[in-house]
Amino acid sequence: MNKSLAPITCKNCGNTFQGNYCNTCGQKVIDKRFTLKLFLRDALSVFNLERGFFFTVDQLFRNPGNVLKEYLSGRTKDYYHPLKYIILLAGLSTIFVLITNTFDNTIEFTSRLAESLTEESASSSSNLQSKMQEILRNYINVVAILMVPFFALSFRIFFARSKLYYGEHMIISCYALGTSTLISILFTIISGFFPNLMVLNVTLGFGTQFLIFAIFYSRLLNKNIIISFLLSTVSIIFGFIIMLIFSVLIGSVIGIVLKKMGVI
Ligand SMILES: [Zn+2]
């Protein structure tokens, strides 16, 4: 926007510089009043959709190994931040799930499947189930994000020979979980139109996660895809187990504290 070479005094920190951004604090030069157009353009750039996000999605589908290698080696500027990536996709996924009501259908479908397998239905368990359903419906977007630290820990253990740091596994987990969330959004849209494909949606939803992690780690580490798939499967299952144990522990601690305080 500001192409002049005349020195500019930063409105944020007072530093004198040339260009569009302050070289000390990063404040963007805004030499105009906020019109509605400028406000909206500024708001869009918060999500950085036009450059960072779509570019990252495209690159992750074309060449995930290259994205991860570049990002982990410090060439991060072109890519959408991994945490923002998963937060945005988890949010989008929640919106789509609520719109298409897939979640209710999925629960109904799986409980009907379970019923037909066990040939019995207890009313108490269905009551608990509907409560769980309610909670999960509200927090399912958070669950995907909460999985990241546990998956990263598990991959750190099972991919120990890769010598990757825990923080690096966090980055890979964000991109992999975000990407499988994106694919599950596509399944959600499709099954919204074709409710009979629900069984496909459930199976593919789980399968995608294993496959995405396997492909990402295989490409990043130049590892055999079969070995990578087996290690990823073990890591994901173990990651789920530590997350479950952790939530039960946290739940009990909160329960004890609430009881001591006399809340319950
Ligand atoms: Zn400044």
Boltz pocket constraint, residues with backbone or C-beta under 6 A from the ligand:
constraints:
  - pocket:
      binder: B
      contacts: [[A, 10], [A, 11], [A, 12], [A, 13], [A, 14], [A, 15], [A, 22], [A, 23], [A, 24], [A, 25], [A, 26], [A, 27]]
      max_distance: 6.0
